[in-house]
Amino acid sequence: MRYVVLLVAIAAACGNDGQRRQPATDTPEPLRIGTTSQAVPALDTTADTSAFAGSTERVERKGSASEPAILNAVRTARHEAFERVVLEFRGEAMPDYFVEYAREQPTSCGSGEAIVVAGAAHLVVRTSPAQAHAPIGGDERSTIPGRTIAPTQPVIKALAVSCDFEGVLAWVVGVDARRGFRVTTLSAPPRLVIDLSAR
C-alpha cells in the first residue's frame, strides 16, 4: 500500500507527458529591433564622443530632389569631439549639396555685397534645389525663425543665409579656425549634417 501512495505522488508532480514541469519565469522576451514602439532619439542630437578623421577639402554630392526642398529647421549642437550643424528639410528628398571653405569674403547672391559673419574661417554650405521660404497665407514667407544664428559655442561662431534665390539656398558658417569637417545625411526627415572637429 505504501508503494501505491508513492507512485500516485510521483504522477501528480509530473505533467501529462510524464515530464517534470519547469517553473514559470518572469524573464521578458528579448527586445527585437524594429518591433518596439518606443520613441528613438533623433540621430542628429545623439552625442558621439569619438574623434573623426575630418578634412578641409570640398565635399559635393548629388541628391534626389527634383523640386526645391523646403528648409524646415536649422540646429547646432556641441559634443565632446565636434560641433554640429543640421539643416532639416521637409518631405523625403535631399537636395544636391556642396560644403567648402570660402577662399574670399562671402557675398550675398542677390546683391553681391559682402556678408560679415563672425569667425576666422567661413564654411559655405550650398544646397540646390532648395529654399527657406514657402507660400503661407498667400504670401511667400520664411520657413525658419531667422536668417542669422549666433550660437554660444567655442567652434561655431555664427551662421547666416547668403543665398535663397531661384532654387539655391546657401549658408555661411563662421568657425573659430579652419578645422576638419565631415558631411553626412540622415533621413525621415532628410537632414544635412556638418560636423566640425573640436580638437
C-alpha angles and dihedrals in degrees: 000000000000090000093052092055090050092052092050091052092051092050092051091054092055133070125249090271093053093252120125110249119243117236117256116262133210094206107127123227113268114267111256119212110250096021100082122092093203117124115258118215114251109263094226091065099042110111114240108191095183120109117242137206100249126184136207092213123110117272118206129175138168118239134201101243115121093178128038111291110227115232108231104176145358120209139174129198138182123223132172097262102026148009120236139215119194126193110193121198133196122246125017107290127094117213124226111275144186129188124195143144114265114247092204141013110312115245137197112260091218103049102015089230120143117263117220110216123169117249139072092252131033126215114201117211111192124184130183138218088020141111141183097220136069140173108283119173092344094309133092106249137173115268093208129059097244144001094228131051127190109193118192093231132127096234107027108057103171146343127211136174110245097175138020102156137119095351096315119115119181134175130194114215114201112215130189090234140352099284134174115264140186130206125211136162133224130195139220090066105019111245133181110212125197118186121193119199113250094193 
